[in-house]
């Protein structure tokens, strides 16, 4: 028995090292680690972002009026891009980013969203202005979830961050993916006053980190960040408060609330 243990331990270690090596090779093969794949990734990202923004513009879907069409167009394009640029099986992609999420991620997303929404009654008590729901708010909320939540998360977390994350740690992937994400939002300076555009850009980039964390917490699926993303976008579009300070207050509070997800730590969320 004594002579068997070293041999068994050696075989076990060799098998473990081989498994790790195969996993590393798989991550390197599937991830974005060379110039050709970076070019393909960015081309696909540009196509997806154009479809997302273009479909919303064509249908004039500012408050999710055509959220179903925007989400459907974005999803179809994402599957096509995956197939053409990365020769990826659509069933595999459904399983990775559109599959059944972990309950922990959904609970966290709902929790931080409710935390952010607490500012609304507090703000109403502190202000004398009237408030009301935008006409058809219930239907529009569903549209905002599909457009601002599902469609945008397919592009930014499911596609962009999801590809970059393979073979990299969480923070490195989140920082790298923030660069093309910010570049895609530079168009804001063409349609807004530069101070507003700069604020919106900074907020969007800052929110990309907790949204990526929710993506991880939800089992690398888009549903948890889609919930939080829809709430951040939808509150100022569906709740009408006659106070010019409300949009700024909402931006600050929602950003702080979303970053609370980092207080929920787990080694499983940061695995490579």
N, C-alpha and C positions, 0 to 999 in steps of 0.2 A: 504493500500500500504506500509505503514511504517513497519508493522509486516511481510510483505512478503519478503522484501529485505534481511534481515539476513538469512532467510531460503534458499532463492535462492542462495545467496552468498555461503552458506555452502555447498549446493548441487554441485554448480559449482566447488568449491575448491576440494571437495571430488572426483568429476569426473576427474579433472585435475591430482590430486595425483594418482588416480588409473591408469590413462593413462601413467603417468611417471613410475609407478611401473611395469606395463606390459612391457613398453619399456626396462626398466632395466633388467627384467627377460629375455626378448628376447635376449638382448645383451650378457648377461652372458651365456645364453644357446648356442648361436651361436659362441661366441668368444672363445679364448684360455685362460682358467683360472684355469686349474687343470693339474696334472701331466700326466694323460692319454691323454688328448688332446694335450699337448706339445709333447709327444712322437709321436703321430700320425702326428702332424704338421711337425716335423723334419724328420720323415721317408718319408713323402710325398715330402718334400723339397729336400731331398737327391736323391730320385728317379727322380724328375723333373730335377734337376741340372745334373744328370748323363745322362739323355736322351738328354738334350740340348747340353751338351759338347760332348757326344758320337756320336750323329747324325752329328754334325758339323765335328768331326774328321773322321768319316767313309767316308763322302762325300768330305773331304778336303776343307771345305767351310771356307776359311780364310777371304775372301772378299765378302761373301754373295753369292757365286756361287750356292749354294744349299739352299738358304734362304727359299724358299717355302717348301722344304722337312723338314727343321729344324723346321719351324714354325708349320707345320701340325703335326709333331710327338710330339712336345711340347704341343700343344693344346689338342690333343687326350689324351695324358698322363695326363694332368691336369684335364680334365673332368673325366677320369677314377679314378684318385686319389681322387677327390672330392666325387665321387659316392661311392667308396669302403670304404674310411677312415672316411668320414663325412656324409655319406648317404644323399648327397646333390643332389637336382634336377638340372640337367645340364641347364635347361632353366633359373633357378634362378641365376646361376653363370654367364651365358651369360649376363643377365640383369645387374648384379652388376659391372663387370669389362670389359665386351666386348660390352656393349650397346652403345647407341648414346651418345657421350660426350657433355659436355657443351662447347659452342663456346668460352667462356672466357678462358678455359684451353688451347684450340687449339691455340688461338691467342697469349697467353702468351708463349707457347712452340715455336711457329714460331718466335716470337719477340726475345726471348733470343738466339735462334739458329742463327738468322741473326746477332745479336750483336756479337756472338762469331766468325762468319764467316768473320766479318769485319777485323779481324787480318790478313787474308790471303793476300789481296791486299797491306795492309800496310807493311807486312813482305816482300813481293815481291819488293816493292819500296826501302826498306832498304837494301836488299840483291842483289848481282849481279848474283846469280845462276839462272839457267833456271827452269821453272816449266811447268808441263803438266798434263793432266788428264790420269789416268791409262786406258789402253785399255779396251773398253767396259764399261766405267764408268756409263753410263746411266742405263744399265741393272743391273750392280752390285749394284747401289744405291738402286734399288727396293729390291734386295736380302738382302742388309744390313738392310733396314727398316724391312723386315720380320724376319730376324734372330736376329740382334742386337737390334732392336726396339721391335717388337711384341713378339717374342719368349722369350726374356730375361725379358720383362716387365710382361708377363704372370707369370713367375716364381717368380720374385723378388717383384713386386708390387701387381699384381693380386692375387697371392697365399700367399706368405709369409707375406708381409706387410698388405694385405687385411684382413687376418685372425687375425693378432695381433692387428690391429686397432680397431676391434669391442669391444666396452666397454672401450676404452682407449683414452686419448687425443693424439693429433698429435705428439708432441715431444716425449712423452713417447713411443708411438708405433714405431716411427722412430728410436729411440735409441735402443730399444730392438731388432728390426728386423735387425739392423746393425751388431749385434753379429754373428748370423748364416750366414749372408751375407759375412762378413769378413772371417769367418772360411771356407766357401766354396771356397774362393779365395786363400787359403794358398798353393794350388798346384802350384801357380806361382813361388814359391821359388824352386821348383824342375825342372822348365824348363827355368828359367831366372837367370841372375846374381842377387845376393841378393839385391843390391842397386836398380836395375831396378824393381825387384819384389816388394820391399817395397814401391817404389814410385807409382807403378801401383795400389797396394792395398790401399794405403792412398787416392789416387785419386778416386778410385771406391767407397770407403766408404763415402768420402766427397760428391760425386755426388749423393749418394743414398738419401740424404735429400731433395735437390731441385726436384729430380725425384718424391719423395713421395709427395711433395707439389703440383707438376703438376698433379699427380694422384687425389689429393683432388680437385684441381681447375677444373679438367675435369669431375667432378661429380663422382669421384671414379671409373674411367675407365682408361684403360691403354694407350689410344691413344695419349694423350698429352705427357706423359713421353716417349712414344715410338718414337715420332718425335724427341725430344731432344736427346734421347739416340742414335738414328741412326745417327744424325748429329755429335755428339761427337766422335763416333766410325768411321764414314765414312770419315770424312775430311782427316785424315792422311793416310787412305787406298786408297782413290781415287784421291787425289791431290798429285802429286809427285813434291816435291820441293827439289832441290839439295843443301840442307843446313842442317847440322846435328842439328842445334839449333831449327829447325821448330817443331819437335815433342814435345819438352819441352815447347816451346812458346805456342803451341796449347793447351797442357794440362793445363797450368796456365790460359790462357785466357778463355778457355771453362769453367773451374771451376768457375771463377769469374762471367762470364756471366750467368751461370745457377743459381747462388745464387741471382741474381737480382730478381728472382720470389718472394723472400721474401719481396721485397719492395711493392708488390701488396698484400695488406692485405684485408681480409674479414672474418667476424665472421662465415660465412656459411662454409668456408673451414675447420674450426677447430672444427666443431660440433662433438659430440661423436656419 
